[in-house]
Amino acid sequence: QVQLVESGGGLVQAGGSLSLSCVASGSVFTINAMGWYRQGPAKERELVATFTSAGGTHYADSVKGRFTISRGNGKMTVYLQMNSLKPEDTDVYYCSAVTSLPGGARYWGQGTQVTVSS
Protein backbone atom coordinates (compact mmCIF):
# COMPACT_ATOMS: atom_id res chain seq x y z
CA GLN A 1 0.00 0.00 0.00
CA VAL A 2 1.08 3.54 -0.80
CA GLN A 3 -0.15 6.72 0.83
CA LEU A 4 0.13 10.10 -0.88
CA VAL A 5 -0.19 13.53 0.74
CA GLU A 6 -0.29 16.75 -1.28
CA SER A 7 0.36 20.24 0.00
CA GLY A 8 1.01 23.74 -1.28
CA GLY A 9 -2.31 24.72 -2.80
CA GLY A 10 -3.88 28.08 -2.21
CA LEU A 11 -5.20 31.29 -3.70
CA VAL A 12 -3.05 33.33 -6.06
CA GLN A 13 -3.62 36.09 -8.58
CA ALA A 14 -3.20 35.49 -12.29
CA GLY A 15 0.45 35.64 -13.26
CA GLY A 16 1.59 34.44 -9.87
CA SER A 17 3.25 31.21 -8.80
CA LEU A 18 2.62 28.27 -6.52
CA SER A 19 4.62 25.17 -5.67
CA LEU A 20 2.93 21.88 -4.86
CA SER A 21 4.53 18.91 -3.14
CA CYS A 22 3.56 15.27 -2.82
CA VAL A 23 5.08 12.88 -0.29
CA ALA A 24 4.67 9.12 -0.67
CA SER A 25 4.82 6.68 2.23
CA GLY A 26 4.24 2.97 2.71
CA SER A 27 5.59 0.61 0.06
CA VAL A 28 7.56 3.38 -1.62
CA PHE A 29 10.18 1.03 -3.07
CA THR A 30 7.58 -0.38 -5.45
CA ILE A 31 6.75 2.99 -7.02
CA ASN A 32 7.66 3.28 -10.69
CA ALA A 33 6.36 6.76 -11.42
CA MET A 34 4.64 9.74 -9.86
CA GLY A 35 2.75 12.60 -11.39
CA TRP A 36 0.14 15.32 -11.11
CA TYR A 37 -3.45 15.46 -12.33
CA ARG A 38 -6.18 18.06 -11.92
CA GLN A 39 -9.95 18.12 -11.91
CA GLY A 40 -12.56 20.83 -11.51
CA PRO A 41 -16.31 20.64 -10.92
CA ALA A 42 -18.12 18.78 -13.69
CA LYS A 43 -14.82 18.11 -15.47
CA GLU A 44 -12.88 14.92 -16.06
CA ARG A 45 -9.56 14.40 -14.35
CA GLU A 46 -6.68 15.24 -16.69
CA LEU A 47 -2.96 14.66 -16.62
CA VAL A 48 -0.82 17.69 -15.88
CA ALA A 49 2.73 16.36 -15.56
CA THR A 50 4.48 13.08 -14.84
CA PHE A 51 7.93 12.03 -13.69
CA THR A 52 9.07 8.43 -14.20
CA SER A 53 11.73 6.33 -12.49
CA ALA A 54 13.67 6.38 -15.77
CA GLY A 55 13.91 10.15 -15.63
CA GLY A 56 11.40 10.93 -18.33
CA THR A 57 8.87 13.73 -18.06
CA HIS A 58 5.62 14.56 -19.81
CA TYR A 59 3.51 17.70 -19.68
CA ALA A 60 0.07 18.59 -20.89
CA ASP A 61 0.21 21.05 -23.77
CA SER A 62 -1.73 23.59 -21.72
CA VAL A 63 1.02 23.85 -19.09
CA LYS A 64 4.21 23.44 -21.12
CA GLY A 65 6.63 26.28 -20.48
CA ARG A 66 4.82 27.29 -17.29
CA PHE A 67 4.86 24.21 -15.02
CA THR A 68 7.84 22.09 -14.00
CA ILE A 69 7.77 18.71 -12.28
CA SER A 70 10.78 17.72 -10.18
CA ARG A 71 11.87 15.06 -7.71
CA GLY A 72 13.31 15.64 -4.26
CA ASN A 73 16.55 14.12 -3.05
CA GLY A 74 16.44 11.24 -0.59
CA LYS A 75 12.66 11.05 -0.33
CA MET A 76 9.87 9.74 -2.50
CA THR A 77 8.68 13.25 -3.13
CA VAL A 78 7.64 15.13 -6.25
CA TYR A 79 7.03 18.82 -6.73
CA LEU A 80 5.09 20.87 -9.22
CA GLN A 81 6.31 24.41 -9.72
CA MET A 82 3.55 26.45 -11.33
CA ASN A 83 4.42 29.82 -12.84
CA SER A 84 2.43 32.34 -14.86
CA LEU A 85 -0.78 30.93 -13.47
CA LYS A 86 -4.04 31.55 -15.28
CA PRO A 87 -7.64 31.44 -14.03
CA GLU A 88 -8.06 28.37 -16.23
CA ASP A 89 -5.58 26.56 -13.97
CA THR A 90 -8.09 26.65 -11.11
CA ASP A 91 -8.70 23.04 -10.12
CA VAL A 92 -8.11 20.46 -7.46
CA TYR A 93 -4.65 19.02 -8.08
CA TYR A 94 -4.05 15.36 -7.30
CA CYS A 95 -0.83 13.48 -6.82
CA SER A 96 -0.69 9.97 -8.23
CA ALA A 97 1.75 7.07 -8.08
CA VAL A 98 1.93 3.78 -9.94
CA THR A 99 3.57 0.69 -8.49
CA SER A 100 5.53 -2.04 -10.21
CA LEU A 101 4.11 -5.16 -11.81
CA PRO A 102 3.03 -7.81 -11.01
CA GLY A 103 0.33 -6.64 -8.65
CA GLY A 104 0.77 -3.02 -9.63
CA ALA A 105 -1.80 -0.35 -8.91
CA ARG A 106 -2.42 3.37 -9.15
CA TYR A 107 -2.77 5.42 -5.97
CA TRP A 108 -4.22 8.89 -5.47
CA GLY A 109 -3.85 11.60 -2.89
CA GLN A 110 -6.80 13.55 -1.52
CA GLY A 111 -6.05 16.62 -3.62
CA THR A 112 -5.09 20.21 -2.94
CA GLN A 113 -7.09 23.20 -4.17
CA VAL A 114 -5.46 25.73 -6.46
CA THR A 115 -7.47 28.88 -7.15
CA VAL A 116 -6.25 31.55 -9.55
CA SER A 117 -8.10 34.85 -9.49
CA SER A 118 -8.20 37.39 -12.29
Secondary structure, DSSP 8 states (H G I E B T S, - for coil): -EEEEEE--EEEETT--EEEEEEEEESGGGEEEEEEEEE-TT---EEEEEEETTS-EEE-TTTTTTEEEEE-SSSSEEEEEE-S--GGG-EEEEEEEEE-SSS--EEE---EEEEEE-
